[in-house]
Amino acid sequence: MTTPELSPGPPAHAGTVPHPTAPAVAPVRPLSDATLLLHGERLTVPTYDRAELTPAVVHLSVGGFHRSHQLTYFDDLAQLGISTGWGVVGVGLRHRGMQEALAPQDHLYTVVERSPDGERARVVGVMVDYLFAPDAPEAVLDRLADPRTRMVTMTITGAGYPLDPHSGALDLACPALLGDLAEPHRPSTAIGYVVEALDRRRRAGTAPFTVVSCDNMHRNGDATRAAVVGLARQRDEVLARWITDRVSFPSSMVDRITPQTTVEERAAVADRYGVDDRWPVITEPFSQWFIEDDFCNGRPPLDAVGVRFVPDVAPYELMKTRLLNASHSALGYLGTLAGYEQIDELMGDGVFSAYAARLMDDEVTPLLPRPAGVDLDEYKAVLLQRFANPAIGDRLPRLCRRGSTKMAHHLLPSLRQSLTAGRRAPLLTLAVAGWIRYLQLHDAVEDDRGAELQFLARAGGTDPRSVLAVRPVFGDLADEPTFVADLTTALSDLVRDGVRPTVAAAVRRSRVLAR
């Protein structure tokens, strides 16, 4: 039986409509407060008074995922009429495009949830303001220091946490951090903004805010605490102690597949719903959010709209990162090498769908704790359905980004744990070989370490030891002779036999080992 948190279903106020076979004939209107009621004829719109929302949450680095995930939960909360005390202020850190899209439409935007059975659309209205930090650092700090701000959330990716990957301590060689220390009133990083705002709150006698990371990292709350306290300690030991004693950093696990919105999808939203939205969001119906129940300045009643507050998020995080995120990386590299462009198309190939299932069943699940209230077999079955959802059309290039961060955080830990337990892991090993082969063959690699890894991968050919020597990514895996030999074989097989035959052979070997 499907547990509620695995298949939450549509909100009570939303309906599902079949996929349109032709554009609907409807006037296309800009999205704004002035046109909101008119748009209510075609899709779900906020029924609460947006002017009554209290700006209690500041989110750092607003992207598609935040708008499809966290903001929809806060919007559901306002829609239920339980509380208007949790409005959200968005902050951009790097690119001004989101501000340019949202400001003319009063920070409203459209979310379209697509499944094989149809789609449903809604306008989200819980964002009350949006600031672009490089243009207005003082305005951002004012918002963060405002006593009404009780919670700060972040989606800054793993690269936004300047920590040494082995010690977990602050990486003081990070140039951006050095800049934040030199000019704390003009920070450039999310961590710098949080530290400066907390210092202002401490000096003003204002209660601190809770900091919630929504990034796919192991113990993301601990990582956030280490970065914030570490930077604060470089400034003022008293500030560091105050943060340690007063500020909550609950870890969280978030999950919702949200591809980048294309120009064609924006046009489709206009045709189908009559909404001229500069940056709509396309996503899947599935959504999860687990947060540790540790708040220092009031807890939003998000449990009323499907969020799970738990004592320890670790087992849920491991479930998601090692099953979903690791599989995404493995399928992204191998599928791209096989010539596929979308993951649903890849999952239509029996060789790769079998690979994904065996990877989860044989090499990852045996290493996982059992999260309370979750049936792992059901969770994996739902994952495979989500990967195969043709209505989303999640593109493989998205899954191939930031490999040095994603592989290190999501896939390599399972591989290392398998080796420690004396287990062979041919499918995880093949994923690493696929990544190395991808680095060899593709010029446009979106990765902070891309140039370094590409050079080493190409120089090594079918010998992976030069790449494995990058210890910030691979740790001590280069010291495991059995793994190095298996990886060399897998890489040689990919070069000699091609991707699909190599994947099929690895699945056969996995079945033998699993008996």
FIMAR-633685 format. One record per residue (C-alpha): x, y, z; residue in three letters. Coordinates in steps of 0.5 Angstrom, whole numbers, plus 500, padded with zeros to 3 digits. Layout:
FIMAR-633685
XYZALA;...
END
This chain:
FIMAR-633685
500500500MET;503507498THR;504511504THR;501518504PRO;508521504GLU;510518498LEU;504519494SER;501526497PRO;496527491GLY;494534489PRO;492539494PRO;484539495ALA;483546491HIS;487543485ALA;484539479GLY;487535474THR;486536466VAL;488532461PRO;494534456HIS;491539451PRO;492536444THR;491543441ALA;492550444PRO;486553448ALA;483559445VAL;483564450ALA;486571451PRO;493571454VAL;494576460ARG;500578464PRO;500575471LEU;499580476SER;495582482ASP;490586478ALA;489580473THR;489575478LEU;481574479LEU;481573471LEU;486568471HIS;482564476GLY;477562471GLU;483558468ARG;487555474LEU;487555481THR;489562484VAL;491565491PRO;484566495THR;488569501TYR;489576502ASP;497577500ARG;497584503ALA;496580510GLU;502576509LEU;507577514THR;514577511PRO;517571516ALA;521567511VAL;527569507VAL;530564502HIS;537565499LEU;538563492SER;531563488VAL;531558483GLY;526553479GLY;526548485PHE;525553491HIS;519555487ARG;516548485SER;517546492HIS;518550499GLN;514556496LEU;508551494THR;508549501TYR;508556504PHE;503557499ASP;498551501ASP;499554508LEU;496561507ALA;491558502GLN;488553508LEU;487560512GLY;491557518ILE;496562518SER;498568514THR;504569518GLY;509566514TRP;510570507GLY;517569504VAL;522574501VAL;526571495GLY;533573495VAL;538572488GLY;545572489LEU;548571482ARG;543572477HIS;538578476ARG;534574471GLY;529572476MET;528579479GLN;527581472GLU;521576471ALA;518576478LEU;518584479ALA;513586473PRO;508580475GLN;508582483ASP;512576485HIS;507571482LEU;508565478TYR;505559475THR;507552477VAL;504546472VAL;504539475GLU;505534470ARG;503527470SER;502521464PRO;495522466ASP;494530465GLY;496536469GLU;494541474ARG;496549474ALA;496554480ARG;499561481VAL;503561487VAL;502568491GLY;506567498VAL;512571495MET;512578498VAL;518581495ASP;524579491TYR;531582492LEU;537582488PHE;543582493ALA;549585489PRO;544591487ASP;542592494ALA;546588500PRO;544593505GLU;536591503ALA;538584504VAL;541585511LEU;535589513ASP;530584511ARG;535578515LEU;535583521ALA;528585521ASP;525582527PRO;519579523ARG;524574520THR;524568523ARG;526563518MET;532563513VAL;532557508THR;537556502MET;538552496THR;545554494ILE;548547492THR;553544495GLY;558548492ALA;555554497GLY;558551503TYR;565553503PRO;568547508LEU;574542507ASP;571535504PRO;575531509HIS;575535516SER;568539515GLY;571545517ALA;571552514LEU;575552508ASP;579559509LEU;582559502ALA;575560499CYS;576567496PRO;569569497ALA;570568504LEU;576572505LEU;572578501GLY;566577506ASP;571577512LEU;574584509ALA;567587508GLU;562584512PRO;557589510HIS;557587503ARG;557580503PRO;557576497SER;556569499THR;550566503ALA;554564509ILE;556571509GLY;549574509TYR;547570515VAL;553571519VAL;552579518GLU;545579519ALA;546574526LEU;551579528ASP;546585527ARG;540581531ARG;545580537ARG;547587537ARG;540589537ALA;538584542GLY;533581537THR;532573537ALA;535569532PRO;532566526PHE;532558524THR;537557518VAL;534551514VAL;538548508SER;534545503CYS;540543499ASP;542535497ASN;548534502MET;549529508HIS;547533514ARG;546539511ASN;544543517GLY;550540520ASP;554543514ALA;550550515THR;552550522ARG;559549521ALA;560554515ALA;556559519VAL;559558526VAL;566558522GLY;566564519LEU;563568525ALA;569565529ARG;574568524GLN;570575526ARG;568574533ASP;569569538GLU;563572542VAL;558572536LEU;560565534ALA;558562541ARG;552566541TRP;550563534ILE;552556537THR;548557543ASP;542560540ARG;541559533VAL;537552530SER;540549524PHE;535543523PRO;537538517SER;532537512SER;531533506MET;527535500VAL;525532493ASP;521534487ARG;524533480ILE;524540477THR;527541470PRO;529548467GLN;523551464THR;524552456THR;521557452VAL;517552449GLU;514551455GLU;512558457ARG;509559450ALA;505552452ALA;503555459VAL;500562455ALA;496558450ASP;493553455ARG;492557461TYR;492564458GLY;497566463VAL;503571460ASP;508568465ASP;515570464ARG;518564468TRP;513559470PRO;515552473VAL;514545470ILE;514540475THR;512533477GLU;506531482PRO;510528487PHE;513532493SER;517531499GLN;519535505TRP;522532512PHE;525537517ILE;528536524GLU;524539529ASP;528544532ASP;526551531PHE;529557535CYS;524562533ASN;517559532GLY;515553527ARG;511554521PRO;505549521PRO;507546515LEU;505539518ASP;498541516ALA;500541508VAL;504535508GLY;511537511VAL;514531516ARG;517534522PHE;522528525VAL;527527530PRO;533525525ASP;532527518VAL;539522517ALA;535516514PRO;530520510TYR;536524507GLU;540517506LEU;534514502MET;533520497LYS;540522496THR;543515495ARG;537512491LEU;534518487LEU;540523486ASN;546517485ALA;541514480SER;540520477HIS;548521476SER;549514474ALA;543515469LEU;545522466GLY;552520464TYR;551513462LEU;545515458GLY;548521455THR;554516452LEU;548512449ALA;545518445GLY;539519450TYR;537526451GLU;531525456GLN;531520462ILE;524518460ASP;526516454GLU;532512457LEU;528508462MET;524506456GLY;530502454ASP;530495458GLY;537495459VAL;537502463PHE;531501467SER;534494469ALA;540497471TYR;537503475ALA;533497479ALA;538493480ARG;543499482LEU;538501487MET;536494490ASP;543490490ASP;548495491GLU;544501495VAL;538499499THR;542493503PRO;547499506LEU;541504508LEU;537504515PRO;530503514ARG;526510515PRO;520510520ALA;514510516GLY;517509509VAL;516502505ASP;523502501LEU;520497496ASP;514502495GLU;519508495TYR;524505489LYS;518503485ALA;515510485VAL;522513483LEU;522508477LEU;515511475GLN;518518476ARG;524517472PHE;519514466ALA;514520467ASN;514523459PRO;510529461ALA;516532465ILE;521530460GLY;527531465ASP;533532460ARG;540528462LEU;544535461PRO;541537468ARG;543531471LEU;550531469CYS;552538472ARG;556539478ARG;559531478GLY;564533482SER;560535488THR;554530486LYS;558524485MET;562525492ALA;556527496HIS;551522493HIS;554516489LEU;561515492LEU;559514499PRO;555508497SER;561505494LEU;566506499ARG;561503504GLN;560497500SER;568496499LEU;569497507THR;564491508ALA;567487503GLY;562487497ARG;563488490ARG;559494487ALA;559493479PRO;554498478LEU;556503482LEU;563502479THR;560503472LEU;557509474ALA;564512476VAL;567509469ALA;561512465GLY;563519469TRP;570519467ILE;568517460ARG;563523459TYR;569527462LEU;573524456GLN;568525450LEU;564532452HIS;567539452ASP;562543455ALA;562540462VAL;558544468GLU;563543474ASP;567547478ASP;573542477ARG;571540470GLY;577543467ALA;582539472GLU;578533471LEU;577533464GLN;585534463PHE;586528468LEU;581523465ALA;583524458ARG;591524460ALA;589517463GLY;585514458GLY;583507460THR;587508466ASP;583512472PRO;588513477ARG;590520475SER;583522476VAL;582518482LEU;588522485ALA;583528486VAL;582526493ARG;577532495PRO;573528490VAL;574521491PHE;578521498GLY;582514499ASP;578510493LEU;585510490ALA;588506495ASP;583500494GLU;586496489PRO;580491488THR;576498486PHE;581501482VAL;582494478ALA;574494477ASP;574501475LEU;579500470THR;576494467THR;569498467ALA;572504463LEU;576499458SER;569495457ASP;566502455LEU;571504450VAL;572497447ARG;564495447ASP;560501448GLY;555503453VAL;549499452ARG;553492452PRO;557494458THR;551496462VAL;547489460ALA;553485462ALA;554489469ALA;547488470VAL;548480469ARG;554480473ARG;550484479SER;544479479ARG;550473480VAL;553477486LEU;546478489ALA;544471489ARG;
END
